[in-house]
Amino acid sequence: MSGESTHHIRLVETLERHVRRVHTPPRGLLLLLDHDRYGKDRPHRCGGYCPDLFATDLPTTFEIIGEAKTSSDIERPHSHRQLAGFLEHLSVQKDAYLYVCVPHPTVARARTIIARVRRPEDASVRVEVIAGE
């Protein structure tokens, strides 16, 4: 996460809090973040891109990808491809979630972008846009 803006780091931390609050499997949560305090234990590539957050339970019954985007970053074509890649990766999972954390004023725009990149094959993936700082 070195080189990331303070704003982006706060959005990633909001993602982490949300996932920990919503998902509490009996055997615990394997959670990896692209954050300095996680050291080298970072998320693996999913759909060709490295997410800000990856989580699952063990043995695996669900999979979560989380991505934080600033207001300007959510508009970039790279971000659109990234979100599409995450949806494609999650679409083959039995129980899958994509959380996208953006600044509050950008929530509606993020939902529009996700609806645009989403395909029928991704319909089983639960998507939530989270308002961050």
N, C-alpha and C positions, 0 to 999 in steps of 0.2 A: 504494500500500500504506500510505500515511499513515493513521494512526489504527488500524492493525491491532495486535493484541497481539504482544508479543515471542514468545509461544508459537506463534502462527500464523505468524509470520515464519520461525521455526525449522522448522516443518513444510513450508513452501514451499521452504526451502533443502534439506531432505531430499528432496523431490520432484525438485528440480533435479539433485542428485547421483545419484539413482537413474536418471533418464532419461539422463544423460550416460554412466553406467556401462553401461547395457543397450543403448542405441541409438548405434551408431557407424557411420553409413553412409559409403560411400567418399568422397562429395563433401561431407561435413560435415552438420551439423545446424543448421537454423534454429530457434532457441529463444527464446521470448518469455516473460517472467515478470512478474507483477504484484508487482514488487519495486523499491524505490527505486533500486538501483544500475543498473537497466535504463533509467532516465530515462523518456522518452516512448514508448519501444518496448515497449508493453504488448500483451498478447493481445487479439485482436478478439473480438467477441461470437460465441458458438457456441450454437445452440439457445436464443437469447434471453438468455443470461447470459455474463458475462465470467469465464473460468476463471483460476486462479492461474498456470497454465502452458499454453502451446501450443507444440508442436514438430512439425516435418516435415522431410523431406529435399527437395532440389531437384535434378532435377525430382521432383515429389511421387510417392512410392510408398507412403507411410504417413503417418498423422496421429495425433498424441498430444494428449490433454487431460489435465491434472493438476489436482487440486483438493485443497486442504488444509482440514481441518475439525478444530476443537477438539472435545472431548467434548460440550460443551453445544451447539455449533453443528450437529453431525451430527443432532441430534434435532429441529431446527426444520423445519417444513413447507416453508419457503423452500429449505432445503438439499435436501430430497427432490425438489422441482420442478426445482431446478438440476441435480441428478444425472440426472434423467429427460431434461432438455433436452440435456445433453451426450451421453447415450447415443443420443438421437434424431439429433443432428447427426452423430455418428460412424457410425451405422448405414448411411449411404449411401456411406461411404468403403470403398475396396477392402481396405485393411489399416489397422485402427484399434485404438487402445489408450486405455483410461481408467484412470488411476492416481489413487487416493484415499489421501491420507496422513492418518492419524489417530494420536492417542496410543496407545501399546501396549495399554492396558486396553480400548480402544474398538474394536479390530480386529473382533472377532466381531459386535458390534452394527452396525458399518458394513457388513459383508458381508450381514447380514440386511436392512438398509435397501435396499441395492443390489438384492438379489434381489427385494424387494417392488416396486421401481419399474421393474424391467427388464421389457421386453415381448418377445414372440417375434421381432419385427422387429430387435431389438438383439442377437440371438444371436451375430452374427459379431464383435461388438466384444469384444476381450480386456480383461478387467477384473482389476485387481490392487489389493488393499488393502495399503498399506505402513505398517508400524509406525514411527512417529516418536517423538520424545522426549516 
